[in-house]
Amino acid sequence: MQALDFMLAQQAPYPALVVDRLWNLVMHNAPAARLMRWLLGMPADAAIPRDGSVNVLKLMLDPNGMRPWLANWEDVAADLLQ
């Protein structure tokens, strides 16, 4: 976990996520949290769960998630589902 924390920190200022084999979010860096809060209309101090309760794949496909922000949603969805 310490090595992953280090790698995530090195990615700043770029957003970075760590997901498990089922696409559940288990770690993220601060820029990723800020981006997710902004895209999802969350308060700036809202916590982004790091316990696997957020599924990144579902979040990308959800009409109330990241989908409205993807100009080429059909292409992204096809790649994600594949």
Distance bins in CASP14 RR format, pairs under 12 A and 6 or more apart:
PFRMAT RR
TARGET T0000
AUTHOR 0000-0000-0000
RMODE 2
METHOD distances of the structure
MODEL  1
1 7 0 0 0 0 0 1 0 0 0 0 0
1 8 0 0 0 0 0 1 0 0 0 0 0
1 18 0 0 0 0 1 0 0 0 0 0 0
1 26 0 0 0 0 1 0 0 0 0 0 0
1 27 1 0 0 1 0 0 0 0 0 0 0
1 50 0 0 0 0 0 1 0 0 0 0 0
2 8 0 0 0 0 0 1 0 0 0 0 0
2 9 0 0 0 0 0 1 0 0 0 0 0
2 27 0 0 0 0 0 1 0 0 0 0 0
3 9 0 0 0 0 0 1 0 0 0 0 0
3 10 0 0 0 0 0 1 0 0 0 0 0
3 18 0 0 0 0 0 1 0 0 0 0 0
3 27 0 0 0 0 0 1 0 0 0 0 0
4 10 0 0 0 0 0 1 0 0 0 0 0
4 11 0 0 0 0 0 1 0 0 0 0 0
4 16 0 0 0 0 1 0 0 0 0 0 0
4 17 0 0 0 0 0 1 0 0 0 0 0
4 18 1 0 1 0 0 0 0 0 0 0 0
4 19 0 0 0 0 0 1 0 0 0 0 0
4 20 0 0 0 0 0 1 0 0 0 0 0
4 26 0 0 0 0 1 0 0 0 0 0 0
4 27 1 0 1 0 0 0 0 0 0 0 0
4 28 0 0 0 0 0 1 0 0 0 0 0
4 29 0 0 0 0 0 1 0 0 0 0 0
4 50 0 0 0 0 0 1 0 0 0 0 0
5 11 0 0 0 0 0 1 0 0 0 0 0
5 12 0 0 0 0 0 1 0 0 0 0 0
5 16 0 0 0 0 0 1 0 0 0 0 0
5 18 0 0 0 0 1 0 0 0 0 0 0
5 26 0 0 0 0 0 1 0 0 0 0 0
5 27 1 0 0 1 0 0 0 0 0 0 0
5 28 0 0 0 0 0 1 0 0 0 0 0
5 29 0 0 0 0 1 0 0 0 0 0 0
5 30 0 0 0 0 0 1 0 0 0 0 0
5 50 0 0 0 0 0 1 0 0 0 0 0
6 12 0 0 0 0 0 1 0 0 0 0 0
6 16 0 0 0 0 0 1 0 0 0 0 0
6 18 0 0 0 0 0 1 0 0 0 0 0
6 27 0 0 0 0 0 1 0 0 0 0 0
6 29 0 0 0 0 0 1 0 0 0 0 0
7 14 0 0 0 0 0 1 0 0 0 0 0
7 16 1 0 0 1 0 0 0 0 0 0 0
7 17 0 0 0 0 0 1 0 0 0 0 0
7 18 0 0 0 0 1 0 0 0 0 0 0
7 27 0 0 0 0 1 0 0 0 0 0 0
7 28 0 0 0 0 0 1 0 0 0 0 0
7 29 0 0 0 0 1 0 0 0 0 0 0
8 14 0 0 0 0 0 1 0 0 0 0 0
8 15 0 0 0 0 1 0 0 0 0 0 0
8 16 1 0 1 0 0 0 0 0 0 0 0
8 17 0 0 0 0 1 0 0 0 0 0 0
8 18 1 0 0 1 0 0 0 0 0 0 0
8 25 0 0 0 0 0 1 0 0 0 0 0
8 26 0 0 0 0 0 1 0 0 0 0 0
8 27 1 0 0 1 0 0 0 0 0 0 0
8 28 1 0 0 1 0 0 0 0 0 0 0
8 29 1 0 1 0 0 0 0 0 0 0 0
8 30 0 0 0 0 1 0 0 0 0 0 0
8 31 0 0 0 0 1 0 0 0 0 0 0
8 32 0 0 0 0 1 0 0 0 0 0 0
8 33 0 0 0 0 0 1 0 0 0 0 0
8 50 0 0 0 0 0 1 0 0 0 0 0
9 16 0 0 0 0 1 0 0 0 0 0 0
9 27 0 0 0 0 0 1 0 0 0 0 0
9 28 0 0 0 0 0 1 0 0 0 0 0
9 29 1 0 0 1 0 0 0 0 0 0 0
9 30 0 0 0 0 1 0 0 0 0 0 0
9 31 0 0 0 0 0 1 0 0 0 0 0
9 32 0 0 0 0 0 1 0 0 0 0 0
10 16 0 0 0 0 1 0 0 0 0 0 0
10 29 0 0 0 0 1 0 0 0 0 0 0
10 31 0 0 0 0 0 1 0 0 0 0 0
11 17 0 0 0 0 1 0 0 0 0 0 0
11 18 0 0 0 0 0 1 0 0 0 0 0
11 27 0 0 0 0 0 1 0 0 0 0 0
11 28 0 0 0 0 1 0 0 0 0 0 0
11 29 1 0 1 0 0 0 0 0 0 0 0
11 30 0 0 0 0 1 0 0 0 0 0 0
11 31 1 0 0 1 0 0 0 0 0 0 0
11 32 0 0 0 0 1 0 0 0 0 0 0
12 28 0 0 0 0 0 1 0 0 0 0 0
12 29 1 0 1 0 0 0 0 0 0 0 0
12 30 1 0 0 1 0 0 0 0 0 0 0
12 31 1 0 1 0 0 0 0 0 0 0 0
12 32 0 0 0 0 1 0 0 0 0 0 0
12 33 0 0 0 0 0 1 0 0 0 0 0
12 34 0 0 0 0 0 1 0 0 0 0 0
12 35 0 0 0 0 0 1 0 0 0 0 0
13 29 0 0 0 0 1 0 0 0 0 0 0
13 30 0 0 0 0 1 0 0 0 0 0 0
13 31 1 0 1 0 0 0 0 0 0 0 0
13 32 0 0 0 0 0 1 0 0 0 0 0
13 34 0 0 0 0 1 0 0 0 0 0 0
13 35 0 0 0 0 0 1 0 0 0 0 0
14 28 0 0 0 0 0 1 0 0 0 0 0
14 29 0 0 0 0 1 0 0 0 0 0 0
14 30 0 0 0 0 0 1 0 0 0 0 0
14 31 1 0 0 1 0 0 0 0 0 0 0
14 32 0 0 0 0 1 0 0 0 0 0 0
14 34 0 0 0 0 0 1 0 0 0 0 0
14 35 0 0 0 0 1 0 0 0 0 0 0
15 25 0 0 0 0 0 1 0 0 0 0 0
15 28 1 0 0 1 0 0 0 0 0 0 0
15 29 1 0 0 1 0 0 0 0 0 0 0
15 30 0 0 0 0 1 0 0 0 0 0 0
15 31 1 0 1 0 0 0 0 0 0 0 0
15 32 1 1 0 0 0 0 0 0 0 0 0
15 33 0 0 0 0 1 0 0 0 0 0 0
15 34 1 0 0 1 0 0 0 0 0 0 0
15 35 1 0 1 0 0 0 0 0 0 0 0
15 36 1 0 0 1 0 0 0 0 0 0 0
15 37 0 0 0 0 0 1 0 0 0 0 0
15 38 0 0 0 0 0 1 0 0 0 0 0
15 39 0 0 0 0 0 1 0 0 0 0 0
15 48 0 0 0 0 0 1 0 0 0 0 0
15 56 0 0 0 0 0 1 0 0 0 0 0
15 66 0 0 0 0 0 1 0 0 0 0 0
16 25 0 0 0 0 0 1 0 0 0 0 0
16 27 0 0 0 0 1 0 0 0 0 0 0
16 28 1 0 0 1 0 0 0 0 0 0 0
16 29 1 0 1 0 0 0 0 0 0 0 0
16 30 0 0 0 0 1 0 0 0 0 0 0
16 31 1 0 0 1 0 0 0 0 0 0 0
16 32 1 0 1 0 0 0 0 0 0 0 0
16 33 0 0 0 0 0 1 0 0 0 0 0
16 35 0 0 0 0 0 1 0 0 0 0 0
16 36 0 0 0 0 0 1 0 0 0 0 0
17 23 0 0 0 0 1 0 0 0 0 0 0
17 24 0 0 0 0 0 1 0 0 0 0 0
17 25 1 0 0 1 0 0 0 0 0 0 0
17 26 0 0 0 0 1 0 0 0 0 0 0
17 27 1 0 0 1 0 0 0 0 0 0 0
17 28 1 0 1 0 0 0 0 0 0 0 0
17 29 0 0 0 0 1 0 0 0 0 0 0
17 31 0 0 0 0 0 1 0 0 0 0 0
17 32 1 0 1 0 0 0 0 0 0 0 0
17 33 0 0 0 0 1 0 0 0 0 0 0
17 35 0 0 0 0 0 1 0 0 0 0 0
17 36 0 0 0 0 1 0 0 0 0 0 0
17 48 0 0 0 0 1 0 0 0 0 0 0
17 50 0 0 0 0 0 1 0 0 0 0 0
17 52 0 0 0 0 0 1 0 0 0 0 0
17 54 0 0 0 0 1 0 0 0 0 0 0
17 55 0 0 0 0 0 1 0 0 0 0 0
17 56 1 0 0 1 0 0 0 0 0 0 0
17 57 0 0 0 0 0 1 0 0 0 0 0
17 59 0 0 0 0 0 1 0 0 0 0 0
17 60 0 0 0 0 0 1 0 0 0 0 0
17 66 0 0 0 0 0 1 0 0 0 0 0
18 24 0 0 0 0 1 0 0 0 0 0 0
18 25 1 0 0 1 0 0 0 0 0 0 0
18 26 1 0 1 0 0 0 0 0 0 0 0
18 27 1 1 0 0 0 0 0 0 0 0 0
18 28 1 0 0 1 0 0 0 0 0 0 0
18 29 0 0 0 0 1 0 0 0 0 0 0
18 32 0 0 0 0 1 0 0 0 0 0 0
18 50 0 0 0 0 1 0 0 0 0 0 0
18 52 0 0 0 0 0 1 0 0 0 0 0
18 54 0 0 0 0 0 1 0 0 0 0 0
18 56 0 0 0 0 1 0 0 0 0 0 0
19 25 1 0 1 0 0 0 0 0 0 0 0
19 26 1 0 0 1 0 0 0 0 0 0 0
19 27 0 0 0 0 1 0 0 0 0 0 0
19 28 0 0 0 0 1 0 0 0 0 0 0
19 32 0 0 0 0 0 1 0 0 0 0 0
19 50 0 0 0 0 0 1 0 0 0 0 0
19 52 0 0 0 0 1 0 0 0 0 0 0
19 54 0 0 0 0 1 0 0 0 0 0 0
19 55 0 0 0 0 1 0 0 0 0 0 0
19 56 1 0 1 0 0 0 0 0 0 0 0
19 57 0 0 0 0 1 0 0 0 0 0 0
19 58 0 0 0 0 0 1 0 0 0 0 0
19 59 0 0 0 0 0 1 0 0 0 0 0
19 60 0 0 0 0 0 1 0 0 0 0 0
19 80 0 0 0 0 0 1 0 0 0 0 0
20 26 1 0 1 0 0 0 0 0 0 0 0
20 27 0 0 0 0 1 0 0 0 0 0 0
20 50 0 0 0 0 0 1 0 0 0 0 0
20 51 0 0 0 0 0 1 0 0 0 0 0
20 52 1 0 0 1 0 0 0 0 0 0 0
20 53 0 0 0 0 0 1 0 0 0 0 0
20 54 0 0 0 0 0 1 0 0 0 0 0
20 55 0 0 0 0 1 0 0 0 0 0 0
20 56 0 0 0 0 1 0 0 0 0 0 0
20 57 0 0 0 0 0 1 0 0 0 0 0
21 52 0 0 0 0 0 1 0 0 0 0 0
21 55 0 0 0 0 0 1 0 0 0 0 0
21 56 0 0 0 0 0 1 0 0 0 0 0
21 57 0 0 0 0 0 1 0 0 0 0 0
22 52 0 0 0 0 1 0 0 0 0 0 0
22 53 0 0 0 0 0 1 0 0 0 0 0
22 54 0 0 0 0 0 1 0 0 0 0 0
22 55 1 0 0 1 0 0 0 0 0 0 0
22 56 0 0 0 0 1 0 0 0 0 0 0
22 57 0 0 0 0 1 0 0 0 0 0 0
22 58 0 0 0 0 0 1 0 0 0 0 0
23 52 0 0 0 0 1 0 0 0 0 0 0
23 54 0 0 0 0 1 0 0 0 0 0 0
23 55 1 0 1 0 0 0 0 0 0 0 0
23 56 1 0 1 0 0 0 0 0 0 0 0
23 57 1 1 0 0 0 0 0 0 0 0 0
23 58 1 0 0 1 0 0 0 0 0 0 0
23 59 0 0 0 0 1 0 0 0 0 0 0
23 60 0 0 0 0 1 0 0 0 0 0 0
23 61 0 0 0 0 0 1 0 0 0 0 0
23 80 0 0 0 0 1 0 0 0 0 0 0
23 81 0 0 0 0 0 1 0 0 0 0 0
24 49 0 0 0 0 1 0 0 0 0 0 0
24 50 0 0 0 0 0 1 0 0 0 0 0
24 51 0 0 0 0 1 0 0 0 0 0 0
24 52 1 1 0 0 0 0 0 0 0 0 0
24 53 1 0 0 1 0 0 0 0 0 0 0
24 54 1 0 0 1 0 0 0 0 0 0 0
24 55 1 0 1 0 0 0 0 0 0 0 0
24 56 1 0 0 1 0 0 0 0 0 0 0
24 57 0 0 0 0 1 0 0 0 0 0 0
24 58 0 0 0 0 1 0 0 0 0 0 0
24 59 0 0 0 0 0 1 0 0 0 0 0
25 32 0 0 0 0 1 0 0 0 0 0 0
25 33 0 0 0 0 0 1 0 0 0 0 0
25 36 0 0 0 0 1 0 0 0 0 0 0
25 47 0 0 0 0 0 1 0 0 0 0 0
25 48 1 0 0 1 0 0 0 0 0 0 0
25 49 1 0 0 1 0 0 0 0 0 0 0
25 50 1 0 0 1 0 0 0 0 0 0 0
25 51 0 0 0 0 1 0 0 0 0 0 0
25 52 1 0 1 0 0 0 0 0 0 0 0
25 53 1 0 0 1 0 0 0 0 0 0 0
25 54 1 0 1 0 0 0 0 0 0 0 0
25 55 1 0 0 1 0 0 0 0 0 0 0
25 56 1 0 1 0 0 0 0 0 0 0 0
25 57 0 0 0 0 0 1 0 0 0 0 0
25 58 0 0 0 0 0 1 0 0 0 0 0
25 59 0 0 0 0 1 0 0 0 0 0 0
25 60 0 0 0 0 0 1 0 0 0 0 0
26 48 0 0 0 0 0 1 0 0 0 0 0
26 49 0 0 0 0 1 0 0 0 0 0 0
26 50 1 0 0 1 0 0 0 0 0 0 0
26 51 1 0 0 1 0 0 0 0 0 0 0
26 52 1 0 1 0 0 0 0 0 0 0 0
26 53 0 0 0 0 1 0 0 0 0 0 0
26 54 0 0 0 0 1 0 0 0 0 0 0
26 55 0 0 0 0 0 1 0 0 0 0 0
26 56 0 0 0 0 1 0 0 0 0 0 0
27 33 0 0 0 0 0 1 0 0 0 0 0
27 48 0 0 0 0 0 1 0 0 0 0 0
27 49 0 0 0 0 0 1 0 0 0 0 0
27 50 1 0 1 0 0 0 0 0 0 0 0
27 51 0 0 0 0 0 1 0 0 0 0 0
27 52 0 0 0 0 1 0 0 0 0 0 0
27 54 0 0 0 0 0 1 0 0 0 0 0
27 56 0 0 0 0 0 1 0 0 0 0 0
28 34 0 0 0 0 1 0 0 0 0 0 0
28 35 0 0 0 0 1 0 0 0 0 0 0
28 36 1 0 0 1 0 0 0 0 0 0 0
28 37 0 0 0 0 0 1 0 0 0 0 0
28 47 0 0 0 0 0 1 0 0 0 0 0
28 48 1 0 0 1 0 0 0 0 0 0 0
28 49 0 0 0 0 1 0 0 0 0 0 0
28 50 1 0 0 1 0 0 0 0 0 0 0
28 51 0 0 0 0 0 1 0 0 0 0 0
28 52 0 0 0 0 0 1 0 0 0 0 0
28 54 0 0 0 0 1 0 0 0 0 0 0
28 56 0 0 0 0 1 0 0 0 0 0 0
29 35 0 0 0 0 1 0 0 0 0 0 0
29 36 0 0 0 0 0 1 0 0 0 0 0
29 48 0 0 0 0 0 1 0 0 0 0 0
29 50 0 0 0 0 0 1 0 0 0 0 0
30 36 0 0 0 0 0 1 0 0 0 0 0
30 37 0 0 0 0 0 1 0 0 0 0 0
30 44 0 0 0 0 0 1 0 0 0 0 0
30 48 0 0 0 0 1 0 0 0 0 0 0
31 37 0 0 0 0 0 1 0 0 0 0 0
31 38 0 0 0 0 0 1 0 0 0 0 0
31 48 0 0 0 0 0 1 0 0 0 0 0
32 38 0 0 0 0 0 1 0 0 0 0 0
32 39 0 0 0 0 0 1 0 0 0 0 0
32 48 1 0 0 1 0 0 0 0 0 0 0
32 50 0 0 0 0 0 1 0 0 0 0 0
32 54 0 0 0 0 0 1 0 0 0 0 0
32 56 0 0 0 0 0 1 0 0 0 0 0
32 59 0 0 0 0 0 1 0 0 0 0 0
33 39 0 0 0 0 0 1 0 0 0 0 0
33 40 0 0 0 0 0 1 0 0 0 0 0
33 42 0 0 0 0 1 0 0 0 0 0 0
33 43 0 0 0 0 0 1 0 0 0 0 0
33 44 0 0 0 0 1 0 0 0 0 0 0
33 45 0 0 0 0 0 1 0 0 0 0 0
33 46 0 0 0 0 1 0 0 0 0 0 0
33 47 0 0 0 0 1 0 0 0 0 0 0
33 48 1 0 1 0 0 0 0 0 0 0 0
33 49 0 0 0 0 0 1 0 0 0 0 0
33 50 0 0 0 0 1 0 0 0 0 0 0
33 54 0 0 0 0 0 1 0 0 0 0 0
34 40 0 0 0 0 0 1 0 0 0 0 0
34 41 0 0 0 0 0 1 0 0 0 0 0
34 42 0 0 0 0 0 1 0 0 0 0 0
34 43 0 0 0 0 0 1 0 0 0 0 0
34 44 1 0 0 1 0 0 0 0 0 0 0
34 45 0 0 0 0 0 1 0 0 0 0 0
34 46 0 0 0 0 0 1 0 0 0 0 0
34 48 0 0 0 0 1 0 0 0 0 0 0
35 41 0 0 0 0 0 1 0 0 0 0 0
35 42 0 0 0 0 0 1 0 0 0 0 0
35 44 0 0 0 0 0 1 0 0 0 0 0
35 48 0 0 0 0 1 0 0 0 0 0 0
35 66 0 0 0 0 1 0 0 0 0 0 0
35 69 0 0 0 0 1 0 0 0 0 0 0
36 42 1 0 0 1 0 0 0 0 0 0 0
36 44 0 0 0 0 0 1 0 0 0 0 0
36 46 0 0 0 0 1 0 0 0 0 0 0
36 47 0 0 0 0 0 1 0 0 0 0 0
36 48 1 0 1 0 0 0 0 0 0 0 0
36 49 0 0 0 0 0 1 0 0 0 0 0
36 50 0 0 0 0 0 1 0 0 0 0 0
36 54 0 0 0 0 1 0 0 0 0 0 0
36 56 0 0 0 0 1 0 0 0 0 0 0
36 59 0 0 0 0 1 0 0 0 0 0 0
36 60 0 0 0 0 0 1 0 0 0 0 0
36 65 0 0 0 0 1 0 0 0 0 0 0
36 66 0 0 0 0 1 0 0 0 0 0 0
36 69 0 0 0 0 0 1 0 0 0 0 0
37 43 1 0 0 1 0 0 0 0 0 0 0
37 44 1 0 0 1 0 0 0 0 0 0 0
37 45 0 0 0 0 1 0 0 0 0 0 0
37 46 1 0 1 0 0 0 0 0 0 0 0
37 47 0 0 0 0 1 0 0 0 0 0 0
37 48 1 0 0 1 0 0 0 0 0 0 0
38 44 0 0 0 0 1 0 0 0 0 0 0
38 46 0 0 0 0 0 1 0 0 0 0 0
38 48 0 0 0 0 0 1 0 0 0 0 0
38 66 0 0 0 0 0 1 0 0 0 0 0
38 69 0 0 0 0 1 0 0 0 0 0 0
39 48 0 0 0 0 0 1 0 0 0 0 0
39 59 0 0 0 0 1 0 0 0 0 0 0
39 60 0 0 0 0 0 1 0 0 0 0 0
39 62 0 0 0 0 0 1 0 0 0 0 0
39 64 0 0 0 0 0 1 0 0 0 0 0
39 65 1 0 0 1 0 0 0 0 0 0 0
39 66 1 0 0 1 0 0 0 0 0 0 0
39 67 0 0 0 0 0 1 0 0 0 0 0
39 68 0 0 0 0 1 0 0 0 0 0 0
39 69 1 0 1 0 0 0 0 0 0 0 0
39 70 0 0 0 0 0 1 0 0 0 0 0
40 46 0 0 0 0 1 0 0 0 0 0 0
40 48 0 0 0 0 1 0 0 0 0 0 0
40 54 0 0 0 0 0 1 0 0 0 0 0
40 59 0 0 0 0 1 0 0 0 0 0 0
40 60 0 0 0 0 0 1 0 0 0 0 0
40 62 0 0 0 0 1 0 0 0 0 0 0
40 64 0 0 0 0 1 0 0 0 0 0 0
40 65 1 0 0 1 0 0 0 0 0 0 0
40 66 1 0 0 1 0 0 0 0 0 0 0
40 67 0 0 0 0 0 1 0 0 0 0 0
40 68 0 0 0 0 0 1 0 0 0 0 0
40 69 0 0 0 0 1 0 0 0 0 0 0
41 64 0 0 0 0 0 1 0 0 0 0 0
41 65 0 0 0 0 1 0 0 0 0 0 0
41 66 0 0 0 0 0 1 0 0 0 0 0
41 68 0 0 0 0 0 1 0 0 0 0 0
41 69 0 0 0 0 0 1 0 0 0 0 0
42 48 0 0 0 0 1 0 0 0 0 0 0
42 49 0 0 0 0 0 1 0 0 0 0 0
42 54 0 0 0 0 0 1 0 0 0 0 0
42 65 0 0 0 0 0 1 0 0 0 0 0
47 53 0 0 0 0 0 1 0 0 0 0 0
47 54 0 0 0 0 0 1 0 0 0 0 0
48 54 1 0 0 1 0 0 0 0 0 0 0
48 56 0 0 0 0 0 1 0 0 0 0 0
48 59 0 0 0 0 0 1 0 0 0 0 0
49 55 0 0 0 0 0 1 0 0 0 0 0
49 56 0 0 0 0 0 1 0 0 0 0 0
49 59 0 0 0 0 0 1 0 0 0 0 0
52 58 0 0 0 0 0 1 0 0 0 0 0
52 59 0 0 0 0 0 1 0 0 0 0 0
53 59 0 0 0 0 0 1 0 0 0 0 0
54 60 0 0 0 0 0 1 0 0 0 0 0
54 62 0 0 0 0 0 1 0 0 0 0 0
54 65 0 0 0 0 0 1 0 0 0 0 0
54 66 0 0 0 0 0 1 0 0 0 0 0
55 61 0 0 0 0 1 0 0 0 0 0 0
55 62 0 0 0 0 1 0 0 0 0 0 0
55 65 0 0 0 0 0 1 0 0 0 0 0
55 66 0 0 0 0 0 1 0 0 0 0 0
55 80 0 0 0 0 0 1 0 0 0 0 0
56 62 0 0 0 0 0 1 0 0 0 0 0
56 65 0 0 0 0 0 1 0 0 0 0 0
56 66 0 0 0 0 1 0 0 0 0 0 0
56 80 0 0 0 0 1 0 0 0 0 0 0
57 65 0 0 0 0 0 1 0 0 0 0 0
57 66 0 0 0 0 0 1 0 0 0 0 0
57 67 0 0 0 0 0 1 0 0 0 0 0
57 76 0 0 0 0 0 1 0 0 0 0 0
57 77 0 0 0 0 1 0 0 0 0 0 0
57 79 0 0 0 0 0 1 0 0 0 0 0
57 80 1 0 1 0 0 0 0 0 0 0 0
57 81 0 0 0 0 1 0 0 0 0 0 0
57 82 0 0 0 0 0 1 0 0 0 0 0
58 64 0 0 0 0 0 1 0 0 0 0 0
58 65 0 0 0 0 1 0 0 0 0 0 0
58 66 0 0 0 0 1 0 0 0 0 0 0
58 67 0 0 0 0 0 1 0 0 0 0 0
58 77 0 0 0 0 0 1 0 0 0 0 0
58 80 0 0 0 0 1 0 0 0 0 0 0
58 81 0 0 0 0 0 1 0 0 0 0 0
59 65 1 0 1 0 0 0 0 0 0 0 0
59 66 1 0 1 0 0 0 0 0 0 0 0
59 67 0 0 0 0 1 0 0 0 0 0 0
59 68 0 0 0 0 0 1 0 0 0 0 0
59 69 0 0 0 0 0 1 0 0 0 0 0
59 70 0 0 0 0 0 1 0 0 0 0 0
59 76 0 0 0 0 0 1 0 0 0 0 0
59 80 0 0 0 0 0 1 0 0 0 0 0
60 66 1 0 1 0 0 0 0 0 0 0 0
60 67 1 0 0 1 0 0 0 0 0 0 0
60 68 0 0 0 0 0 1 0 0 0 0 0
60 69 0 0 0 0 1 0 0 0 0 0 0
60 70 1 0 0 1 0 0 0 0 0 0 0
60 73 0 0 0 0 1 0 0 0 0 0 0
60 75 0 0 0 0 0 1 0 0 0 0 0
60 76 1 0 0 1 0 0 0 0 0 0 0
60 77 1 0 0 1 0 0 0 0 0 0 0
60 78 0 0 0 0 0 1 0 0 0 0 0
60 79 0 0 0 0 1 0 0 0 0 0 0
60 80 1 0 1 0 0 0 0 0 0 0 0
60 81 0 0 0 0 0 1 0 0 0 0 0
61 67 1 0 0 1 0 0 0 0 0 0 0
61 68 0 0 0 0 0 1 0 0 0 0 0
61 70 0 0 0 0 1 0 0 0 0 0 0
61 73 0 0 0 0 1 0 0 0 0 0 0
61 74 0 0 0 0 0 1 0 0 0 0 0
61 76 0 0 0 0 1 0 0 0 0 0 0
61 77 1 0 1 0 0 0 0 0 0 0 0
61 78 0 0 0 0 0 1 0 0 0 0 0
61 79 0 0 0 0 0 1 0 0 0 0 0
61 80 1 0 0 1 0 0 0 0 0 0 0
61 81 0 0 0 0 1 0 0 0 0 0 0
62 68 0 0 0 0 1 0 0 0 0 0 0
62 69 0 0 0 0 0 1 0 0 0 0 0
62 70 0 0 0 0 0 1 0 0 0 0 0
62 73 0 0 0 0 0 1 0 0 0 0 0
62 77 0 0 0 0 0 1 0 0 0 0 0
62 80 0 0 0 0 0 1 0 0 0 0 0
63 69 0 0 0 0 0 1 0 0 0 0 0
63 70 0 0 0 0 0 1 0 0 0 0 0
63 73 0 0 0 0 1 0 0 0 0 0 0
63 77 0 0 0 0 0 1 0 0 0 0 0
65 73 0 0 0 0 0 1 0 0 0 0 0
66 73 0 0 0 0 1 0 0 0 0 0 0
66 76 0 0 0 0 1 0 0 0 0 0 0
66 77 0 0 0 0 0 1 0 0 0 0 0
66 80 0 0 0 0 0 1 0 0 0 0 0
67 73 1 0 1 0 0 0 0 0 0 0 0
67 74 0 0 0 0 0 1 0 0 0 0 0
67 76 0 0 0 0 1 0 0 0 0 0 0
67 77 0 0 0 0 1 0 0 0 0 0 0
67 80 0 0 0 0 0 1 0 0 0 0 0
69 76 0 0 0 0 0 1 0 0 0 0 0
70 76 1 0 1 0 0 0 0 0 0 0 0
70 77 0 0 0 0 1 0 0 0 0 0 0
70 78 0 0 0 0 0 1 0 0 0 0 0
70 79 0 0 0 0 0 1 0 0 0 0 0
70 80 0 0 0 0 0 1 0 0 0 0 0
72 78 0 0 0 0 1 0 0 0 0 0 0
72 79 0 0 0 0 1 0 0 0 0 0 0
72 80 0 0 0 0 0 1 0 0 0 0 0
73 79 0 0 0 0 0 1 0 0 0 0 0
73 80 0 0 0 0 0 1 0 0 0 0 0
73 81 0 0 0 0 0 1 0 0 0 0 0
74 80 0 0 0 0 0 1 0 0 0 0 0
74 81 0 0 0 0 0 1 0 0 0 0 0
75 81 0 0 0 0 0 1 0 0 0 0 0
75 82 0 0 0 0 0 1 0 0 0 0 0
76 82 0 0 0 0 0 1 0 0 0 0 0
END
